[in-house]
Amino acid sequence: MQSFSDAKRIVHPAAKPDGKVELSLPARRKRTAGGGEGANSPDFITALARGLDVLRCFRHGVTALGNLDLARLTGLPKPTISRITFTLTELGYLRYHPDTGKYSPGYGVLALGFGLLAGLEVRELAKASMTELARGTGGAVALGAFDGDAMTYVEAIHGSSALYLRLPVGYRASLDSAMGRAYLASLPVPACNDALARLGETAPAGAAIERARAELSESGCCFAIGEWQSGINAVAVPFSSVTGEGVFVMSCGGPAGLLPEAELRTRVAPLLRAAIAGLAGAPA
């Protein structure tokens, strides 16, 4: 495959009389940041979007799904699902299990995920401070990014064997978690309202987001005290990465017995803010 620089050296068949060559390269449609048109854009490929929707169904804790399961989860017709799963299997993104008639993620998905993680600079920069925070608090420290309807962990470090909830890289935390609330609270109000509208019934309560926004303004942190999961307390801080890779959220949490609310607010929250100090290029 020729690169763009290689293309510059191609001799155009229609050279000028003076021997100079005018090279015509394919015109590219200009796009604004973020698109703005979504599925209504002429550039939007519906078939590709449907295939990605199918892959998103394989979340943490889901080992295998059949075509009926996928049709129910995506709302797509079963014949459409059958064509998508066949294609994804042929390409190596799904594996078919003849004994159950179900599918599980293939190694192609793994390669895509590791490709992203390997190139994520903020993840590498954050590891040292996350490790120190996990050791100092005994809690679970996670770095996450917004992923459509959840916060996906791009790094996770566990500071204590007492943690019974050990969530790995790739875990998708709901937007009602401390991490999710912190992300939503960091958005301008119109953008936050748009995100909540897209989420529909799965959106966190408006009152919870207002409280998170007030906490963020007052202390630079957002808290979830036994609300996301019973008996689990967490604090989270959003920040715009100094690497220019976007907005991330770092959280620290654990069982209430390990991290009671008073400890979380008075000791852990300041440590968390200090942990992201060198990672934040600007206020989120």
N, C-alpha and C positions, 0 to 999 in steps of 0.2 A: 504494500500500500504506500502511495506517495504522500509525503508530508507537504505542508503548505510551502515550506522552503524549497522542496524539490520542484513544486509546480512552477516556481519562479524561473526555473532553468529550462522549462519546456519551450521549444521553438514553435511559435505560432505559425500555422500553415499560410496565413495571409500576412506576410511581412510587407513593410512599407518599401517603396523604391530605394530609399537611402539605406536599407538593410536593417533599420531599427524595427523592433518587434513590439507590438502592443499586445499585452497579455490580458485576456478577458477571463476573470474568475467568476464563479457562480455568485449571483447576488444573494445576499442574506436578508431576510426580513428582520427589521429592527424590533427588539422586544424591550418593553419597559421592565424594570425590576419588579419581580413578584407577579408579572403577567397581567392580572387585573380582569381578564375575561374568563378565566377558568375553563369549564367544560364548553362554553360558548365560543371559544377561540377556534379559528380555522386550523390552528396548529395542534389542537387537542386530539389525541388518538384514543378513541373510546375502547377499542379492543385491548390496547395496552393497559389502559386504566383498569379494565375489568380483570385482566390477568394479575395485576398488582394487588387488586382487592382480594383476589383468591389467596395470594401468598400471605397477605396480612391476617388472614384467618388463623394461621398457625402461630399462635401466641404462646407465651410461657405457660407450661402445664398442659398444653394440647399436643398429644403425641401423634394422632392420626385422625383424618377426617375423610368421609366418603362424599360422593357427589351430592347426595341428598343433604348432608350436613352443610356443605358449601353453598348449595342453593338456598338453604334456609338462612344462613348467615349473611349472604350477600344480596339476597332478593333477586338473583338472576335465575332465568329458566334453566331447568336441568339439562336440556340439550346444549345450551350455551356453556354451562359448567363442564359438561363432558368434553367439549371441544377444547376448552381452556386447559383442563387437567391433562388431556392427551398431549397438547402442545408443550406444556410445562414439563411433563415427564420426558418427552423426546429431547428437550433441551437440557435436561439434568437439574431442573429447579424443583422437581417433585420426584419422589420415589413411589412406585405402585407396589402394594402388598397383595398378591393374588389370594392369599389365605383369608384375608378380611375384606378385600375389595376396597380398601381405603388407601389414602395417600399420606405421606409425611414429607417434610422438606428434604430436598436433595442437596448434594454438596455444592451445587452451583450457587445456592442461596448463601451458604457459608462463605464462599469466596467473595461474594459481593459485600457481605458484612465486614469481613476482615479487611477488604480493600478500603472501606470507609474508615474503620478504626485506625488502620495503619497510617492514614494520611491526616488524621485529626490532631493538629498540633496542640490544641488546648488540653486534650486528654493527657498527653505526655507531660505538659507543663504542670498539670494539676496533681499528678501522682504523689509527689513528695509531700505536699501540704495535706492531701487527703489521708495519706498514711499516718502522718503525725497527728492529725485530728482524730482518726479512728483509735490510735493507741492512747491518746490523752483522755478520751471520753469513754472508750469501750463500745461506742455505738457503731452503727452501719453508716458509712459515708458514701454517698452516690453523686455522680455527675450526670445530669440528664439534659436532653433537648426535646423540644416540642415535635411531635410526630403525628399531626393530623387530629387525633382524638385522644392522645395520651402523651406522657413523657417517657421517652425511651432512655434507659440507662446506657451511657457510653463508657462508664467506669464505675466500679463498685468495690469498696474495701471494707472488710468487717474487722472490728477491733476487739471482739470478745467471743469466746466459745459459748457464752451464755445467750447469744442471739439465736433464737429459734427461727426467725424469719431472715433467711440468708438469700437475698435476691441478686441474681447474676447480671452481668452485662447482657443487654438485649431485653431485659425485663421492661414491660410497658406499664408504668404506674398511672392510675387514673388521674384525671385533672382535679379530683377532689382531695388528692393527697397534698401534703405541705408543698411538695415540689410543683405540682400542678397549679395550686392556688398562687404560689409565688410567681410563676410564669404569667398567669392571667393578670395578676395584680400589677405586673410590670408594664403591661401594654397600655397605650393610650386608651381612654375610655371607649371611643368609637370602635377601635380594633378589638378590644375585649368583648364588647357587645356583639360584634359580628361573629366572633369565635363562639360565644355562648349560643347564639342563634343557630349556627351550623350544627352544634352538638345536640340541640333539641332536648329531649327528655333525659339524656345522659349528662347534661351540663350540671356543674356544681350550682348550688343555690346562690341566688344573687346576694343574699345577706352574707354568705360566707366569703364571697369575693370582695364585698365592701369592707368587711372586717379585715381581710388580708391586705387590702389596699391601705387601710388605716394603720395596720401594724407595720407595713413596709415603710410608710411615711414617718412613723414615730421611731422605729428601731432598726430599720434596714433589713428586717427579717419577717418571715411569715411562719405561723405555727399551726400545727394540727395536734391537738391534745386528745388522743383517744377517739378521734372522729373518723379518720380514714380506715383504720382497723382497730377494733376494741383492744385496749391495753397497750397500744403503740403510740408513743409521743415522738414528734419530729419537728425540726426547724429547718427552714430553707431560705436561701438567698439567691436572687437572680442577678445576672451580670452580663454585660456585653464583653465578649472575649477580646483581649488585647491582640489576639491573632487575626481578628477580623472575620472569624468564622461564624459570628452570629451571637444570639442570646442563649445562655446556658443557665442551669440552676444547680447549685450544690446543696445537698441536704445532709442532715445528720439526725439519726433517730434510733429508737430501740424500745424495749419493754419499759413500761412505766416504773417497774421496780429498779431498773438500771438507770433510767433517765427520767426522774420525776419532773413535773412541770417547773417547779422552782429552780431546779438544777439546769434545766434546759434554757430557761429565760435568763438566768443570772450568770451562768458560767459557759454553757455550750454555745449560745448565740454569739457572744463576743469572739470566741475561738473560731467560729465558722466565718464570721466577717473578716477576721484576720487571715484565714486560709485563702480567701478569694481576692485579697488585696492586690497581690501581684499578678492576678489573672485578668482583672477587669480593666478594659481599655477606656470605658466610659460608663456612667450610670446606665443600668438596664432600662 
